[in-house]
Amino acid sequence: MSSSIKYDRNIPYNQLPELPPIDSKVLTINVLLALNKANKALAELKGLARKLPNQSMLVNTIALREAKTSSEIENIFTTDDELYKALHLESSEIKGNAKEVLFYRNALWAGFNEIKKKGNFSVESVIKIYQEIKQAKDEIRPPQTETVIKKIGSSLINNSVIYTPPRGINVINQKLDNLFNYINNDNEFDYDPLIKLAVSHYQYEAIHPFRDGNGRSGRIMSILLLIQKGLLDIPILYLSAYIIKHKEDYYELLNSVTTRQSWEKWIIYMLKAVEETSLYTINKIIEIDRLFENTLALISKEIPKLRKETVEKIYEQPYISPKSILGQDIKSLNTAKKYLREMELLGIMTSTKIGKEVVYLNVDLYNILSES
């Protein structure tokens, strides 16, 4: 941190330095070595995903895993079973934390569609993401909301303030404009996209633009940055599992950037997150693809009338209803139920009741997705 900038954790950090950071703090030998590994793993993931016949098989299943894990970072817990079952309920019937997780997933898709349409990040786009997550109509937090970040302890009265983000709508908007200019403008700020991902993730969390939901909206932004920069075609890389596994390091390193401008270790942490998450996702893709091919071979032999497109549908998420497989080769609900019962006899699916509806669980897909 520049000696001219005074930092006091109890005072709104309106002097939060604008981006970019000083190159000497960011582009170190250790960072560049970690950057090479992260980019290699990410490129392998992108190439493998492109070989799949239907990438939507990945998007729906892995996106739900991210939604669940990202929400867990904010202490919003739900089981896999509750979450997948909730997909088949009317919105008014979904209760508790499962509803929060599905809001996150909807926000991810809203952000994905926005970035594909407009190509750039903006204050308006991140407000939309926040509003989807929180199902709220408010925008940038107003100045009377004296937001502080506290260290959570065992005492109800001794939780100490560890950070006070910038305060004032104009100040926050100015910081966000600088952040999005840094992300969007690759001519003026010609940094590797993964460097931008790490730097911008810190900056967004430091700005802390909303009353709540900053962590979740910030993690969605990181996913979308990979799409914007062409490093991935679809949102299948999710950093939340790594962050929750190394949660203490995450918060400690964020704080070290704030207090000491210690960018190197923070950036290496985020690059390691990209590398390990890419390798994890590659393994999941291989497992899901192998299971899909085995299932397709069995169905082709035992239920030859079923088309490949129908088999793909039972891999878009673990639980599926009969109406979900209606299509060109299955035109009636009775026929759909018949085929699902046949798949149950083959050990591919197992039936269960959710509300008044009988749905079917792809057991092996569920198990793959439930493994950490």
C-alpha positions as CSV (number, residue, x, y, z in Angstrom):
1,M,0.0,0.0,0.0
2,S,1.3,3.5,-0.8
3,S,2.5,5.3,2.3
4,S,0.2,8.2,1.3
5,I,-2.9,6.0,1.9
6,K,-4.0,5.6,5.5
7,Y,-6.0,2.5,6.4
8,D,-8.1,2.1,9.5
9,R,-10.4,-0.9,9.6
10,N,-13.0,1.1,11.6
11,I,-13.3,3.8,9.0
12,P,-15.0,3.4,5.5
13,Y,-12.2,2.6,3.1
14,N,-13.1,5.3,0.6
15,Q,-9.4,5.6,-0.3
16,L,-9.4,2.0,-1.6
17,P,-6.7,2.2,-4.4
18,E,-8.0,2.1,-8.0
19,L,-6.9,-0.6,-10.4
20,P,-4.5,-1.7,-11.7
21,P,-2.1,-2.4,-8.8
22,I,1.6,-1.7,-9.3
23,D,3.0,-4.3,-11.7
24,S,5.9,-5.2,-9.5
25,K,3.4,-6.4,-6.9
26,V,1.4,-8.5,-9.4
27,L,3.7,-9.8,-12.1
28,T,6.3,-11.7,-10.0
29,I,8.1,-14.9,-11.0
30,N,6.0,-17.0,-8.6
31,V,2.8,-15.5,-10.0
32,L,3.9,-16.2,-13.6
33,L,4.8,-19.8,-12.8
34,A,1.4,-20.4,-11.2
35,L,-0.3,-18.6,-14.1
36,N,1.2,-21.0,-16.6
37,K,-0.2,-24.0,-14.7
38,A,-3.6,-22.5,-14.3
39,N,-3.9,-21.6,-18.0
40,K,-2.8,-25.0,-19.1
41,A,-5.4,-26.8,-16.9
42,L,-8.1,-24.4,-18.0
43,A,-7.3,-24.9,-21.7
44,E,-7.5,-28.6,-21.2
45,L,-10.9,-28.2,-19.6
46,K,-12.2,-26.1,-22.4
47,G,-11.0,-28.5,-25.0
48,L,-12.5,-31.5,-23.3
49,A,-15.9,-29.9,-22.8
50,R,-16.0,-29.1,-26.5
51,K,-15.7,-32.8,-27.3
52,L,-18.9,-33.6,-25.5
53,P,-22.0,-34.2,-27.8
54,N,-24.2,-32.0,-25.5
55,Q,-22.5,-29.6,-23.2
56,S,-25.8,-28.8,-21.4
57,M,-25.3,-32.2,-19.7
58,L,-22.5,-30.5,-17.8
59,V,-23.9,-27.0,-17.4
60,N,-27.0,-28.0,-15.4
61,T,-25.4,-30.6,-13.2
62,I,-22.2,-28.7,-12.4
63,A,-23.9,-25.4,-12.1
64,L,-26.1,-26.7,-9.3
65,R,-23.0,-28.0,-7.5
66,E,-21.5,-24.5,-7.6
67,A,-24.8,-22.9,-6.4
68,K,-24.8,-25.3,-3.5
69,T,-21.2,-24.8,-2.5
70,S,-21.1,-21.1,-3.0
71,S,-24.1,-20.7,-0.7
72,E,-22.4,-22.9,1.9
73,I,-19.6,-20.3,2.1
74,E,-22.3,-17.9,3.3
75,N,-23.5,-20.5,5.8
76,I,-26.5,-21.4,3.7
77,F,-26.6,-25.2,3.8
78,T,-28.8,-27.7,1.9
79,T,-28.4,-31.4,1.1
80,D,-27.9,-32.6,-2.5
81,D,-31.1,-34.5,-2.2
82,E,-33.1,-31.5,-1.1
83,L,-31.6,-29.3,-3.8
84,Y,-32.3,-31.7,-6.7
85,K,-35.8,-32.5,-5.5
86,A,-36.6,-28.8,-5.3
87,L,-36.1,-28.5,-9.0
88,H,-39.4,-30.4,-9.4
89,L,-41.5,-28.3,-7.1
90,E,-43.4,-25.2,-7.8
91,S,-41.6,-22.1,-6.6
92,S,-44.1,-21.5,-3.9
93,E,-43.5,-25.0,-2.5
94,I,-39.7,-24.7,-2.3
95,K,-38.6,-23.9,1.3
96,G,-35.6,-22.8,3.2
97,N,-32.1,-22.9,1.9
98,A,-32.9,-24.8,-1.3
99,K,-34.7,-21.7,-2.5
100,E,-31.6,-19.6,-1.8
101,V,-29.4,-22.0,-3.8
102,L,-31.8,-22.0,-6.8
103,F,-31.8,-18.2,-6.7
104,Y,-28.0,-18.3,-7.0
105,R,-28.3,-20.6,-10.1
106,N,-30.8,-18.3,-11.7
107,A,-28.5,-15.4,-11.1
108,L,-25.6,-17.2,-12.7
109,W,-27.7,-17.8,-15.9
110,A,-29.0,-14.2,-15.9
111,G,-25.4,-13.0,-15.7
112,F,-24.3,-15.5,-18.4
113,N,-27.0,-14.3,-20.8
114,E,-26.1,-10.7,-20.1
115,I,-22.4,-11.1,-20.7
116,K,-23.1,-13.1,-23.9
117,K,-25.4,-10.3,-25.1
118,K,-23.5,-7.2,-24.2
119,G,-19.9,-8.5,-23.9
120,N,-19.0,-6.2,-21.0
121,F,-19.5,-5.9,-17.3
122,S,-21.3,-2.9,-15.9
123,V,-22.8,-1.6,-12.7
124,E,-26.2,-2.4,-14.2
125,S,-25.3,-6.0,-15.0
126,V,-24.0,-6.7,-11.5
127,I,-27.1,-5.1,-9.9
128,K,-29.2,-7.6,-11.9
129,I,-27.1,-10.5,-10.6
130,Y,-27.5,-9.2,-7.0
131,Q,-31.2,-8.8,-7.4
132,E,-31.6,-12.3,-8.7
133,I,-29.6,-13.7,-5.8
134,K,-31.5,-11.8,-3.1
135,Q,-34.8,-11.6,-4.9
136,A,-34.7,-7.9,-4.0
137,K,-35.3,-4.6,-5.8
138,D,-32.7,-2.5,-3.9
139,E,-29.4,-1.5,-5.6
140,I,-26.1,-0.1,-4.4
141,R,-26.2,0.1,-0.6
142,P,-27.2,3.5,0.7
143,P,-24.9,5.5,3.1
144,Q,-27.2,5.0,6.1
145,T,-26.4,1.3,5.9
146,E,-23.2,1.3,8.0
147,T,-21.9,-2.0,6.6
148,V,-18.9,-3.5,8.4
149,I,-17.1,-6.9,8.2
150,K,-16.7,-8.5,11.5
151,K,-14.6,-11.4,12.8
152,I,-17.1,-14.0,14.0
153,G,-16.3,-15.2,17.5
154,S,-18.0,-17.1,20.3
155,S,-19.1,-13.9,22.1
156,L,-22.1,-12.0,21.1
157,I,-20.6,-8.7,22.0
158,N,-16.9,-9.0,21.2
159,N,-17.0,-9.6,17.5
160,S,-14.4,-7.1,16.3
161,V,-14.5,-5.1,13.1
162,I,-11.9,-6.4,10.6
163,Y,-12.9,-4.2,7.6
164,T,-15.2,-1.3,6.7
165,P,-15.9,-1.0,3.0
166,P,-16.3,2.3,1.1
167,R,-19.4,4.2,1.9
168,G,-21.5,6.5,-0.2
169,I,-23.3,5.7,-3.5
170,N,-21.1,8.0,-5.6
171,V,-17.9,6.6,-4.1
172,I,-19.1,3.0,-4.6
173,N,-20.2,3.7,-8.2
174,Q,-16.8,5.3,-9.0
175,K,-14.9,2.3,-7.6
176,L,-17.1,-0.1,-9.6
177,D,-16.6,2.0,-12.8
178,N,-12.9,1.7,-12.3
179,L,-13.2,-2.0,-11.7
180,F,-15.2,-2.7,-14.8
181,N,-13.0,-0.5,-17.0
182,Y,-10.1,-2.6,-15.8
183,I,-11.9,-5.8,-16.6
184,N,-13.4,-4.7,-19.9
185,N,-10.6,-2.6,-21.5
186,D,-7.9,-5.1,-22.6
187,N,-6.2,-2.5,-24.7
188,E,-5.4,-0.1,-21.8
189,F,-5.0,-2.9,-19.3
190,D,-3.3,-5.7,-21.2
191,Y,-3.0,-8.3,-18.4
192,D,-3.6,-12.1,-18.6
193,P,-7.3,-12.7,-18.0
194,L,-6.5,-14.9,-14.9
195,I,-4.6,-12.0,-13.4
196,K,-7.6,-9.9,-14.0
197,L,-9.8,-12.5,-12.4
198,A,-7.7,-12.6,-9.2
199,V,-7.3,-8.8,-9.0
200,S,-10.9,-8.0,-9.8
201,H,-12.3,-10.6,-7.3
202,Y,-10.4,-8.9,-4.5
203,Q,-11.5,-5.4,-5.6
204,Y,-15.1,-6.3,-5.9
205,E,-15.1,-7.9,-2.4
206,A,-13.3,-4.8,-1.0
207,I,-15.9,-2.4,-2.6
208,H,-18.7,-4.6,-1.2
209,P,-21.4,-2.8,-3.1
210,F,-24.5,-4.4,-1.7
211,R,-26.1,-4.9,1.7
212,D,-25.7,-8.7,1.3
213,G,-24.9,-11.2,-1.4
214,N,-21.5,-9.7,-2.2
215,G,-19.6,-13.0,-1.9
216,R,-22.0,-14.9,-4.1
217,S,-22.3,-12.2,-6.8
218,G,-18.5,-11.8,-6.7
219,R,-18.0,-15.5,-7.4
220,I,-20.5,-15.4,-10.3
221,M,-18.6,-12.5,-11.7
222,S,-15.4,-14.6,-11.7
223,I,-17.1,-17.3,-13.6
224,L,-18.5,-14.8,-16.1
225,L,-15.1,-13.2,-16.6
226,L,-13.8,-16.6,-18.0
227,I,-16.7,-16.5,-20.5
228,Q,-16.1,-12.9,-21.4
229,K,-12.4,-13.5,-22.1
230,G,-13.1,-16.7,-24.2
231,L,-11.3,-19.0,-21.7
232,L,-14.5,-21.1,-21.5
233,D,-17.5,-21.4,-23.7
234,I,-20.0,-22.3,-21.0
235,P,-19.9,-21.8,-17.2
236,I,-18.5,-25.1,-16.0
237,L,-15.6,-23.9,-13.8
238,Y,-16.7,-23.2,-10.2
239,L,-14.2,-21.9,-7.6
240,S,-16.4,-22.2,-4.5
241,A,-15.4,-25.8,-3.6
242,Y,-11.7,-24.7,-3.5
243,I,-12.6,-21.6,-1.5
244,I,-14.6,-23.4,1.1
245,K,-11.9,-26.0,1.5
246,H,-9.3,-23.2,2.1
247,K,-11.7,-20.7,3.6
248,E,-9.4,-19.4,6.3
249,D,-6.6,-18.7,3.7
250,Y,-9.2,-17.0,1.5
251,Y,-10.2,-14.4,4.1
252,E,-6.6,-14.0,5.5
253,L,-5.2,-13.3,2.0
254,L,-8.0,-10.9,1.1
255,N,-7.2,-9.0,4.3
256,S,-3.5,-9.0,3.5
257,V,-4.1,-7.2,0.2
258,T,-6.1,-4.6,2.1
259,T,-3.7,-4.0,4.9
260,R,-0.3,-4.5,3.1
261,Q,-1.1,-4.6,-0.6
262,S,0.3,-8.1,-0.5
263,W,-1.0,-9.1,-4.0
264,E,1.4,-12.0,-4.8
265,K,0.1,-14.6,-2.4
266,W,-3.5,-13.6,-3.1
267,I,-3.1,-14.0,-6.8
268,I,-1.3,-17.3,-6.5
269,Y,-4.1,-18.5,-4.3
270,M,-6.7,-17.7,-6.9
271,L,-4.5,-19.2,-9.7
272,K,-4.2,-22.4,-7.7
273,A,-8.0,-22.4,-7.3
274,V,-8.4,-22.2,-11.1
275,E,-5.8,-24.9,-11.7
276,E,-7.2,-27.4,-9.1
277,T,-10.8,-26.7,-9.9
278,S,-10.1,-27.2,-13.6
279,L,-8.4,-30.6,-12.9
280,Y,-11.3,-31.5,-10.6
281,T,-13.9,-30.6,-13.3
282,I,-12.0,-32.5,-16.0
283,N,-12.2,-35.7,-13.8
284,K,-15.9,-35.1,-13.3
285,I,-16.4,-34.7,-17.0
286,I,-14.5,-37.9,-17.8
287,E,-16.6,-39.8,-15.1
288,I,-19.9,-38.4,-16.4
289,D,-19.0,-39.0,-20.0
290,R,-17.9,-42.6,-19.3
291,L,-21.1,-43.3,-17.4
292,F,-23.2,-41.7,-20.2
293,E,-21.6,-43.9,-22.8
294,N,-22.1,-47.1,-20.7
295,T,-25.8,-46.1,-20.2
296,L,-26.2,-45.4,-23.9
297,A,-24.8,-48.8,-24.8
298,L,-27.2,-50.5,-22.4
299,I,-30.2,-48.6,-23.5
300,S,-29.3,-49.1,-27.2
301,K,-29.3,-52.9,-26.5
302,E,-32.3,-53.2,-24.2
303,I,-34.6,-50.2,-25.3
304,P,-33.5,-49.6,-28.9
305,K,-36.4,-47.3,-29.7
306,L,-35.0,-44.6,-27.4
307,R,-32.9,-42.0,-29.2
308,K,-29.6,-40.7,-27.9
309,E,-31.2,-37.2,-27.3
310,T,-33.5,-38.8,-24.7
311,V,-30.6,-40.5,-22.9
312,E,-28.9,-37.1,-22.8
313,K,-31.9,-35.6,-21.0
314,I,-31.5,-38.0,-18.0
315,Y,-28.0,-36.6,-17.6
316,E,-28.9,-32.9,-17.4
317,Q,-29.7,-33.3,-13.7
318,P,-30.0,-36.3,-11.4
319,Y,-33.8,-36.1,-10.8
320,I,-36.0,-36.1,-13.9
321,S,-39.8,-36.1,-14.4
322,P,-41.6,-37.9,-17.2
323,K,-42.6,-34.6,-18.8
324,S,-38.9,-33.7,-19.0
325,I,-38.1,-36.4,-21.6
326,L,-41.0,-35.5,-24.0
327,G,-39.6,-34.8,-27.4
328,Q,-39.5,-36.0,-31.0
329,D,-39.5,-39.7,-30.2
330,I,-41.6,-39.5,-27.0
331,K,-44.8,-37.5,-27.6
332,S,-47.1,-38.7,-24.7
333,L,-46.7,-38.7,-21.0
334,N,-47.7,-42.3,-20.8
335,T,-44.9,-43.3,-23.1
336,A,-42.4,-41.3,-21.1
337,K,-43.5,-43.0,-17.9
338,K,-43.2,-46.4,-19.7
339,Y,-39.6,-45.8,-20.8
340,L,-38.6,-44.5,-17.4
341,R,-40.0,-47.6,-15.7
342,E,-38.1,-49.7,-18.2
343,M,-34.9,-47.8,-17.3
344,E,-35.7,-48.4,-13.6
345,L,-35.9,-52.2,-14.3
346,L,-32.4,-51.9,-15.9
347,G,-31.0,-50.3,-12.7
348,I,-30.4,-46.9,-14.4
349,M,-33.1,-45.0,-12.6
350,T,-35.0,-45.3,-9.3
351,S,-38.4,-43.8,-8.7
352,T,-39.4,-41.6,-5.8
353,K,-42.3,-39.3,-5.1
354,I,-41.9,-35.5,-4.8
355,G,-45.1,-33.9,-3.8
356,K,-47.8,-35.5,-5.9
357,E,-45.4,-36.4,-8.8
358,V,-43.3,-39.5,-9.3
359,V,-39.8,-38.6,-10.5
360,Y,-36.8,-40.7,-11.3
361,L,-33.3,-40.5,-10.0
362,N,-30.2,-41.2,-12.1
363,V,-28.4,-42.9,-9.2
364,D,-24.9,-43.1,-10.6
365,L,-25.0,-39.5,-11.8
366,Y,-26.2,-38.4,-8.4
367,N,-23.3,-40.3,-6.8
368,I,-20.7,-38.7,-9.1
369,L,-22.0,-35.3,-8.4
370,S,-22.2,-35.9,-4.6
371,E,-18.6,-36.9,-4.3
372,S,-16.3,-34.0,-3.2
